[in-house]
């Protein structure tokens, strides 16, 4: 399980960081952590925790957060831990922006909301979708503000870390896995026997596509974006060619039938993707150093 964020970032574990004392004094009952003398309030932590609790309960059912992993930790405990890591990273980003004279305002979070609203037709539709998870408009705006911190920090990094095309070309040429991307569809079953039964009736790609179109079905559908060959589901399928259909394979608690529907080997397009990947990797290294050089104290 991952904390769902609209602006994806690397959540970096802080478990090995040495905690140092703070020059300011913070009430341990009102704060969950301090990053370079800037506190993360318990109120903010509980608001975000409530948001994600509602989201996961609505999406996965009442028992999801009580379920335990093989290590014995409940999904609720994992949610708490990942959320704390995320808020610490957010505060480290905010401190970095402040140090460099950049402010994050409510207008920035409104830009996030406006962009999502455009993607799903209108702000009213967005708010209705949010409310369907039992989340208030104020809670959603708070989450959007945290997202705007991440976006603004990444934009700051990009503006101050220009990379030469020659470096991207070398990165692309040195990494053969970047020379091709795949898009695939999946039929996802809870029951192995049913998956095997359906697979036995699929003789070609047209049969598979008909199962994607079925209005009444006892399986879920997942359609990927373009991914590299290290994608987990694609690796499990062992497929490398378009229109190939996998045998039934188990992934986590489900049984999957996968078909690759298209392959991108356009160099110009792939170079752009390689540049984005390169910059993301560089940014993750920047974040690691940011955390490494931060003084962090935990109160929970």
C-alpha positions as CSV (number, residue, x, y, z in Angstrom):
1,X,0.0,0.0,0.0
2,X,1.2,3.5,-0.9
3,X,0.0,6.8,0.2
4,X,-1.7,8.2,-2.8
5,X,-0.4,11.6,-3.9
6,X,-1.4,13.5,-7.0
7,X,2.1,14.7,-7.5
8,X,4.2,11.5,-7.2
9,X,7.4,11.7,-5.2
10,X,9.8,9.3,-3.6
11,X,9.0,8.7,0.0
12,X,12.4,8.3,1.7
13,X,12.7,6.4,4.9
14,X,13.9,8.3,7.9
15,X,14.4,5.4,10.2
16,X,18.2,5.7,10.2
17,X,18.4,9.4,10.7
18,X,20.1,10.6,13.9
19,X,17.7,12.9,15.8
20,X,19.1,16.1,17.1
21,X,17.8,18.6,19.6
22,X,15.9,21.7,18.5
23,X,16.6,25.3,19.4
24,X,12.9,26.0,19.6
25,X,10.7,24.3,22.1
26,X,7.6,22.4,20.8
27,X,4.7,20.9,22.8
28,X,4.9,17.2,22.2
29,X,1.1,17.0,22.6
30,X,0.6,19.4,19.7
31,X,3.3,18.3,17.2
32,X,4.3,15.0,15.6
33,X,7.7,16.0,14.3
34,X,10.1,18.9,13.9
35,X,12.3,19.5,10.8
36,X,15.0,22.2,11.2
37,X,13.0,24.0,13.9
38,X,9.8,23.9,11.9
39,X,7.0,21.9,13.5
40,X,4.6,19.5,11.9
41,X,1.4,19.8,13.8
42,X,-0.6,17.0,15.2
43,X,-3.7,18.7,13.8
44,X,-2.3,18.4,10.2
45,X,-1.2,14.8,10.7
46,X,-4.6,13.8,12.0
47,X,-6.4,15.7,9.2
48,X,-4.4,13.9,6.5
49,X,-4.7,10.6,8.3
50,X,-8.5,11.0,8.4
51,X,-8.5,11.8,4.7
52,X,-6.6,8.6,3.8
53,X,-8.6,6.5,6.2
54,X,-11.8,7.5,4.5
55,X,-10.3,7.0,1.1
56,X,-9.0,3.4,1.8
57,X,-12.2,2.4,3.7
58,X,-14.3,3.5,0.8
59,X,-12.1,1.9,-1.8
60,X,-11.2,-1.4,-0.1
61,X,-13.8,-1.9,2.6
62,X,-14.1,-1.7,6.3
63,X,-11.6,-4.4,7.1
64,X,-8.8,-3.2,4.9
65,X,-6.9,-1.0,7.5
66,X,-7.1,-3.8,10.1
67,X,-5.6,-6.4,7.7
68,X,-2.0,-7.3,8.6
69,X,1.0,-7.9,6.4
70,X,3.3,-11.0,6.7
71,X,5.5,-8.9,9.0
72,X,2.5,-8.5,11.3
73,X,1.9,-4.7,10.8
74,X,-1.6,-3.6,10.1
75,X,-2.3,-1.5,7.0
76,X,-3.3,1.3,9.5
77,X,0.1,1.3,11.1
78,X,1.7,1.3,7.6
79,X,-0.5,4.2,6.7
80,X,0.6,6.2,9.8
81,X,4.3,5.5,9.1
82,X,4.2,6.4,5.4
83,X,2.1,9.5,6.2
84,X,4.6,10.7,8.7
85,X,7.5,10.2,6.3
86,X,5.6,12.1,3.6
87,X,4.9,15.1,5.9
88,X,8.5,15.2,7.0
89,X,9.6,15.3,3.4
90,X,7.0,18.0,2.7
91,X,8.4,20.1,5.5
92,X,11.9,19.6,4.3
93,X,10.8,20.8,0.8
94,X,9.0,23.8,2.3
95,X,12.1,24.7,4.3
96,X,14.2,24.5,1.2
97,X,11.9,26.7,-0.8
98,X,11.8,29.2,2.0
99,X,15.6,29.3,2.2
100,X,15.6,30.1,-1.5
101,X,13.0,32.9,-1.2
102,X,10.1,31.0,-2.7
103,X,6.7,31.0,-1.1
104,X,3.9,28.5,-1.4
105,X,0.4,30.0,-1.1
106,X,-3.2,29.0,-1.3
107,X,-3.1,30.1,-4.9
108,X,-0.7,27.3,-5.7
109,X,-3.1,24.7,-4.2
110,X,-5.9,26.3,-6.2
111,X,-3.9,25.7,-9.4
112,X,-3.7,22.0,-8.4
113,X,-7.5,21.9,-7.9
114,X,-8.2,23.7,-11.1
115,X,-6.0,21.3,-13.1
116,X,-7.8,18.3,-11.7
117,X,-11.1,19.9,-12.2
118,X,-10.3,20.4,-15.9
119,X,-9.4,16.7,-16.2
120,X,-12.7,15.6,-14.9
121,X,-14.9,18.3,-16.5
122,X,-15.6,20.7,-13.7
123,X,-14.8,21.7,-10.1
124,X,-18.3,20.7,-9.0
125,X,-17.7,17.2,-10.4
126,X,-14.4,17.1,-8.5
127,X,-15.9,18.1,-5.2
128,X,-18.7,15.6,-5.6
129,X,-16.2,12.8,-6.2
130,X,-14.2,13.9,-3.2
131,X,-17.4,14.0,-1.0
132,X,-18.3,10.5,-2.2
133,X,-15.3,9.3,-0.1
134,X,-16.7,11.1,3.0
135,X,-14.1,13.9,2.7
136,X,-15.0,17.5,3.2
137,X,-14.0,20.3,0.8
138,X,-11.7,21.8,3.5
139,X,-9.9,18.5,3.9
140,X,-9.4,18.2,0.2
141,X,-8.0,21.7,0.0
142,X,-5.5,20.9,2.8
143,X,-4.3,17.8,0.8
144,X,-4.0,20.0,-2.3
145,X,-1.9,22.5,-0.4
146,X,0.6,19.7,0.5
147,X,0.6,18.6,-3.2
148,X,1.4,22.1,-4.3
149,X,4.5,22.1,-2.0
150,X,5.8,19.0,-3.9
151,X,5.0,20.5,-7.3
152,X,6.6,23.8,-6.5
153,X,9.7,22.2,-5.1
154,X,10.2,20.0,-8.2
155,X,9.7,23.0,-10.4
156,X,12.3,24.8,-8.4
157,X,14.7,21.9,-8.8
158,X,14.1,21.8,-12.6
159,X,14.7,25.5,-13.0
160,X,18.0,25.3,-11.2
161,X,19.3,22.0,-12.6
162,X,19.5,22.3,-16.3
163,X,20.9,19.2,-18.1
164,X,22.6,19.0,-21.5
165,X,21.1,17.0,-24.3
166,X,24.4,15.1,-24.7
167,X,24.1,13.8,-21.1
168,X,20.6,12.6,-21.7
169,X,21.6,10.9,-25.0
170,X,24.4,9.1,-23.2
171,X,22.1,8.1,-20.4
172,X,19.6,6.7,-23.0
173,X,22.3,4.8,-24.9
174,X,23.8,3.3,-21.7
175,X,20.4,2.0,-20.6
176,X,19.1,-0.4,-23.1
177,X,15.8,-0.9,-21.2
178,X,14.9,2.7,-22.1
179,X,14.8,1.8,-25.8
180,X,11.3,0.4,-25.7
181,X,8.0,1.0,-23.8
182,X,4.9,-1.2,-23.5
183,X,1.3,-0.6,-22.9
184,X,-0.9,-3.5,-21.8
185,X,-4.3,-4.5,-20.5
186,X,-5.2,-7.0,-17.7
187,X,-8.1,-9.1,-16.7
188,X,-7.9,-9.5,-13.0
189,X,-9.6,-12.4,-11.1
190,X,-10.1,-13.3,-7.5
191,X,-10.7,-17.0,-8.4
192,X,-7.9,-19.0,-10.1
193,X,-10.3,-21.5,-11.6
194,X,-12.4,-18.8,-13.2
195,X,-9.3,-17.2,-14.6
196,X,-8.2,-20.5,-16.2
197,X,-11.6,-21.0,-17.6
198,X,-11.7,-17.6,-19.2
199,X,-8.1,-18.0,-20.5
200,X,-9.0,-21.3,-22.2
201,X,-11.7,-19.4,-24.3
202,X,-9.2,-16.7,-25.4
203,X,-7.7,-17.8,-28.7
204,X,-6.4,-14.5,-30.0
205,X,-6.2,-10.8,-29.4
206,X,-9.7,-10.1,-30.6
207,X,-11.1,-12.6,-28.0
208,X,-9.1,-10.7,-25.3
209,X,-10.4,-7.4,-26.4
210,X,-14.0,-8.7,-26.4
211,X,-13.5,-9.5,-22.7
212,X,-12.4,-6.0,-22.1
213,X,-15.7,-4.8,-23.6
214,X,-18.0,-7.0,-21.6
215,X,-20.5,-5.0,-19.6
216,X,-21.3,-7.9,-17.2
217,X,-18.2,-9.6,-15.9
218,X,-16.8,-11.3,-12.8
219,X,-13.3,-9.8,-13.1
220,X,-11.7,-6.4,-13.0
221,X,-9.8,-4.6,-15.7
222,X,-6.6,-2.7,-15.6
223,X,-5.1,-0.7,-18.5
224,X,-1.6,0.5,-18.1
225,X,0.2,3.6,-19.4
226,X,3.4,3.1,-21.4
227,X,5.9,1.4,-19.1
228,X,9.4,0.0,-19.3
229,X,10.1,-3.7,-19.1
230,X,10.9,-3.6,-15.4
231,X,7.2,-3.0,-14.7
232,X,6.1,-5.6,-12.1
233,X,3.1,-7.0,-14.0
234,X,4.8,-7.0,-17.3
235,X,7.8,-8.9,-15.8
236,X,5.5,-11.5,-14.3
237,X,3.8,-12.0,-17.7
238,X,7.1,-12.6,-19.5
239,X,5.6,-11.0,-22.6
240,X,7.7,-8.9,-25.1
241,X,5.5,-8.6,-28.2
242,X,2.4,-6.8,-29.1
243,X,-0.9,-8.8,-29.1
244,X,0.7,-11.6,-27.1
245,X,-1.5,-13.0,-24.3
246,X,-0.1,-14.4,-21.1
247,X,-1.0,-17.5,-19.3
248,X,-2.8,-17.0,-16.0
249,X,-0.3,-15.9,-13.4
250,X,-0.6,-14.9,-9.8
251,X,0.2,-11.4,-8.6
252,X,-0.2,-10.7,-4.9
253,X,-3.7,-12.0,-4.1
254,X,-5.1,-11.9,-7.7
255,X,-4.9,-14.0,-10.9
256,X,-4.0,-12.1,-14.0
257,X,-4.4,-12.5,-17.8
258,X,-2.3,-9.8,-19.6
259,X,-2.0,-8.7,-23.2
260,X,0.5,-6.2,-24.6
261,X,-1.5,-4.0,-26.9
262,X,1.2,-1.6,-28.2
263,X,4.9,-0.9,-28.1
264,X,6.6,2.4,-28.4
265,X,10.1,2.3,-30.0
266,X,10.1,5.9,-31.3
267,X,13.5,7.3,-30.4
268,X,12.4,11.0,-30.1
269,X,9.6,10.1,-27.8
270,X,11.7,7.7,-25.7
271,X,14.5,10.3,-25.3
272,X,11.9,12.7,-23.8
273,X,10.9,10.0,-21.4
274,X,14.5,9.2,-20.6
275,X,15.1,12.9,-19.8
276,X,12.1,12.9,-17.4
277,X,13.4,9.7,-15.7
278,X,16.9,11.1,-15.5
279,X,15.7,14.3,-13.8
280,X,13.4,12.3,-11.4
281,X,16.4,10.2,-10.4
282,X,18.5,13.3,-9.9
283,X,15.7,14.9,-7.9
284,X,15.4,11.8,-5.7
285,X,19.1,12.1,-4.9
286,X,18.6,15.8,-4.1
287,X,15.8,14.9,-1.7
288,X,17.9,12.2,0.0
289,X,20.6,14.8,0.6
290,X,18.0,17.3,1.8
291,X,16.8,14.8,4.4
292,X,20.3,13.7,5.3
293,X,21.2,17.3,6.1
294,X,18.1,18.1,8.1
295,X,17.7,18.0,11.8
296,X,14.6,15.9,12.5
297,X,13.0,15.1,15.8
298,X,10.0,12.7,16.2
299,X,7.3,13.0,18.9
300,X,5.4,9.8,17.9
